[in-house]
Amino acid sequence: MTSLIPTPSTALITEEPPPLRPANKAAIFDALEAAGIAYVEVPFNGSGDEGFVGEPTAYINNGSTESPQYTPTTLPSLMIPWQAMSIEGQEIIEERNLSDALDAATWDCTYATSCGWQDNDGAEGTVTFQCDMRTIEVDMAEFYTATNSRMKIF
């Protein structure tokens, strides 16, 4: 579903639904693969109307394909093209730091998994950007308060 939001200049802004625009997903994985990154993990947690996305941790494979040995490495400081929005059919592309792009993608994918995950009792988990499969995996544990009421008459 595409939403149209009128602006003061009467231009229409069209936004695609989450989780992530295909061009942005491709830009993230292209940058990670060019840097030799095997995968990236981004932690998140939140509750009581506050959400937090942590710093991404990148991993490289120091082993072989048959026996991978993953070690943390520094995420490269790269600028990538980021498709921000469409205005009257024109795509707005901006440059975004790879770390900021991973942050935005994490928010988009967690919201697509459970909108409002940071509200009430909240949730926590990890978003993993798996380069060899070009997939984004959201591993989320949602919290809730349960009430177990009993009544007995003796």
Salt bridges, closest charged atoms under 4 A:
GLU16 OE2 - ARG21 NH1 3.55
ASP30 OD1 - ARG134 NH2 2.89
GLU33 OE1 - ARG134 NH1 2.83
GLU91 OE1 - ARG21 NH1 3.79
GLU94 OE2 - ARG96 NH2 2.95
